């Protein structure tokens, strides 16, 4: 049953103050020692990405409608039926990546049709009793200008977020704002693959830290529910090692409802490569003892740096390539990451560009993967 909007908002506000009201199916009660932000993330359960949809962008896209962009990368228009099917599959949260610069007007003015379209998808997620996450995605790559013109690029960033936050200010706190995607790296200042760039490293991290602080400051003063809304803070490249680096700092948040975001595509030769490339040989299998240890070691870093300090973690993307892979390995990889994350109280959000969940027939292409997710989402699960 779906709660009416006002009752749902009241339930979430109660949750932020320690109530055991549930906001997603399959999420167990958290230990009393957890912070309200950690409780919120635990209750998000399994997450799913509406990938290659509202973040589609490029000058090659023809047409003046939001729909032309939404379908440009091959996915159909998002429907309430799709969102409902994701919920029925056991997921408690949906991440909605967005390219807000599509159809943008002067002074970085976001097209009202895009604001309303994203708002419609958000409302479908909220009305299904799930958590929605909205971000500014790659968006054409304008982020790189932070390295050469930080004031001008920050003006664009804050101008965009002021519009997004203003448009969504009265939606319940089941809507999470995410500061950015993976673009929080500035290789002209610091290339982590090249040694001896200590000063450049400090400068690169300082820019990201300022972006995240500006995001929190702007949101918290933008009115409505934004004063207490959960905020997702992008780590450096959303990479675990770079985000757990001491140079990365979580912003000061008066509401204490900030969450750190990382992505998990490790090893990249399995999760990203569909065929051999100059930088690596594609792997078709995953699941050795060494693979499992690597996953556990990486999650241990997140636990020690953030979770033990009361800072919750969302694994905003994981999954990746399924083409030219052993199906059992793909299934094992996704379910193991999800299970390990849930056990630690993190929310794992499957990156799905249309390859996992079939948006035409509204079910997973792999029935065994679907069954595995349902088992992880079950109230009596033991991750």
N, C-alpha and C positions, 0 to 999 in steps of 0.2 A: 504494500500500500504506500502511496506517495503522500507525504504530508503537505498541506497547503503551505504556500510560501511563508506566511507570517509565523506559522507554528514551527516550520523547519528552521527559520532564522532564530527563533527563541530557543529551540533545542540546541543549536550550535553554540549560541552564547552561553547556555548552561554548561555545555561541554568545555568551553574555554575556562570556566571557573571551577572545573573539577567534577562535573556531573558524569555519570556513566552512561549518558544517552549515547546510543550508537549512531554513527553517521554512514556506516557502510556494512554490508553483510559480510560475515566471516571474519570480523576483526574482534579479537578477544579483549577483555578488560586489561588495562595496563597496571603495572605495579604502582603503588601509591607514591613511590619516590620519583616518578617521572614528572617532568614539567608539563604544563598544559600544552605547549607546542609539541612535545613528544607524544602525548596522549592523542593529539589530533592526527599526527602522522600515522601512528599505529592503527588508528581507526579508518584510515584511507584504504587499507587492505591492498589488494592487487590493483595496479594501475595499467592503463592502456593509452598509447599515443595515437591521435588522429593524424597520422603522418602523411606527408606528400599531399596535402589538401589545402588548408587555408594559408600555409606558408609558401605555396607555389608562387614563383615570381620570375621576372625576366622580360626584357624588351620584346622578345619574340612572341609573347602572348598577345593575341589579337582580340579585340572586342572591348567594349567599355562597361561591361557588367562584372560584378563580383563573381558571379557564376563562372565566367570565362576563366578566371584565375583559379577558383576552387577546383575545377575539373581539369586544369591544364596538364597536370602530371599523371593523368590517367585514372583518377578515382572519381566515383560518382558524387553528386551533391549529397551532403550529409543530411540524414533524415532522423526524425525521432525514433523510427523503427530500428535504425542502426544502433542508436544510443541504448534503446531498451534491450536489444539483443546482447550488447556488451555487458549490460548489467546482469542479464539472465545467465551469461557465461561465467559469472562469479566475480566480476570486477567492481571495485568500489570507487574508482577515480578515473578521470579521463584528462589527459594533457592535450591542450589545443595549441599547437604552434601556429603563429600568425606572422605573415609579412605585411605589416601595416602601411608600408610605403606604396603599395599598389593603389593606383588612381589618386595619389596624394596631390593636394593642391598647394598653393603658395603658403609660405611660412610654416611648412611642414604640417599642413592641415589634413588630418585623416578624413577620407571620404565617409560621410555619414552612413552611406549604404553598407560600407564594410563594418563600421561600428555596430550597426544594427544586425548585420548577418552574424558576426561573432557573438553578439549578445543573444541571438536566437539559439545558437548551438549551446552556449553556456546555460541558458535557461532549460533546454532539453535535458542536459546533464543534471542540473540541480533538481528539476522536477522528477527525475528518476531516483532521487535520494542519494546521488553520488557527489563526489567532490570534483570540481573543475579546476584546471590549472591553465592560465593564459599567460603567454610570454610575448616578447619581441624576438622573433627567430632571426635567422641569418639576414633576411630582409635586403638582399642585394649586396651585402658586404660593406656597407658604409661605416661599420665599426672601425675599420682600419685607420680612419682619419683621426681617431683619438690620439694616435702616435704623433701626428704633425700639427693638428689644430684641435687641441682638447677643448678650449672654450666654445668654439663654434659647434663642435660635434656634441658636446654636452648640452648645448642649447637645443639641438635637434632631439636628443634623447629625452630631456625633461619636458620639452614641448609635446612629444608624443605620449609620454606617460601621464602628463596632466590631462590629456584628452581621454585616454583609456580609463584612468582612475575616476575621472569625473563621470564618464558614461556609466560606469559599473558601481558607483559609490553606494547605491542602495541595495545591491544584491547581497545575499546572505554571506556569511563568512565561510560557507562551503566553497566559495570561489577564492582561489589562491592566485596572487600575482607573482610572476617569475621575472626577475630583473633582466635576464638575457639568456641566450642559449649557450653555445660553446665558444663564442667569439671573444671571451675575456682573455685573450693572449695577444701580445704585441711584438711580433718577431723582429721588427725593425729595431726595437730596443733590446730585446733579449730572446735569443734562440736557445732553448734548453738543450739542444743537441750540440751546441758549441761551448766549450769551457771558457772560463776566464772573462765573464761578463757580469761581474758582481754589481756594478753600478747600474747597468742596464736592467738587470733583474729587479733591483729595488724600484726603479722607475716604472717598469711594466706592472709590477704588483701594486704600486701606489695608484696608478690610473684605475685599475680594476677596483681597488678598495674605495676610491672616490666615487666611481660609478655606483657601486652598491650602496654607499651611504647616501648619495643623492636620491637614489630610488626609494630608500626607506623614509628619508626626510620628506620627500614630496608626497608619498602615499599617506603617511600618517597625518598630514595637515590638509588632506584633500576632502575631508568631510565624510558624512555617512558612516557606513560600516568599515571604511578604510582605516579608521583609527585603531581597530583591533584585528583587521584582516590578517590571516597568515600570509607571510611573504617568503618566497623561495629565492635564495641568494645563490647566484651562480659562482661556483668555484673557478679557479684558474684553469681554463680550457675544459672545465668539468672533469679534469683528470685527477685521479685519487692522489698520486704522489705530489702533484703541484698544488692541489688544494689543501693537503695536510702540511705543506711547507709553512714554516713559521712566518714567512712574509705575507701569507694570506690572512686577512683579518675579517671576522664577521663584523658587520656594521652595528653601531649602537642603535638599539630599538627600544623605545620607551614602553611598547606593548609587550616586549619579550615574546614575540610570536614569529621569529625569524627561523628559517630552516635552510640548511645547506644543500646544494644540488651538485651531484656528480653523475657521470655517465659510466657505463661499463661495457667496453668492447674489447676485452682482454681474453685471450691473445688476439691481436688485430688480424693476424694471418688467418685465423678461423672466423672471427666475427665480422670482418670487413671484406677481406679479399675473396672474390669469386673465382679468380684465376691469378696465376703468378704475375707479380709486378717487379719493378726494378728494386724495390725496397724489401721484398719478402716473397717467400714461396707459400702459396695458398695451402691451407690445411683443410682437409675434408672431415676430420674426426676430432672429437674432444671427449674427455672424461677419464683420463688417466689419473693415477694418484698424484702425479706432479701438477696436473691441471687443477685438481680440487684443492691442493695445498696453496697454489697461487691465488685462487679465489679467496680462500680463507685468510691468507696473509693480507691481501688487499683490504678485505672487510675489517680485519683486525685494526688496520691503520685508522679507518673511519671511526671505529669504536673507541679507540684510545684518544684520538684527537677531539672528537665531537660528542659522541653519545655519553661518554663518562662525564662530560662537562655540562650535560643537560641540553645539548644542541642536537635537534633531530636531523635526520638525513633522508632525502629522497633520491633514489637512483632514477633520475629522470628519463634515462634511456638505457636499454640493454637489448640484446637480441641480434639484430643485424642480418647479415647475409644468410640465405637459406639455399641459394642456387649452388649446384655442384657440391653439396654437402651430404654427408651421411644422415638420413632422416632421424635415426636414433640419436645421433650425436647432437643434432639441432634441438631435439626434444629435451635431451638430458641437460644441455647447456642452459636453456631457458628456464626449465623447472628448477634446476639446482640454484641458479642465481636468485630466482624469485623466492624459493624456500629459505635460503640462507638469509636473505634480506629481511623477510618477514620475521624470522626467528630473532633477529637483532632489533626488531621494532622499526625497521626502515620500510619505506614504501617503494617497491620495484615497479617501474612503468615500462612495459614492453614497447619497443619501437616497432611500429607496424605501418609500413608504407603501402600496405595492401597485399602483402605476401603471406601473412599468417591468417588473418580473419577475412574471409571472403565477403566483401560488402554487397555483392549481388544476391547471394543466397543466405546471407546473415548467419554464417557459422564458420568455425575454424576449418581450414583445409585439412588439418591433421586431427582426426577424432581423438587420438591418444593424447595429443598435446592439450586439447580441450578438456579431456577428462582429468588430466594432471592439474590443470589450473582450478578446476572445480573442487578437487580434493584439497588443494592448498587454501581455497577460499572457504571451506566448510568450517562451521563454528567449532567443531571438535577436532580440527586438524592438529597434527603434531609436526610442525615444520622442522 
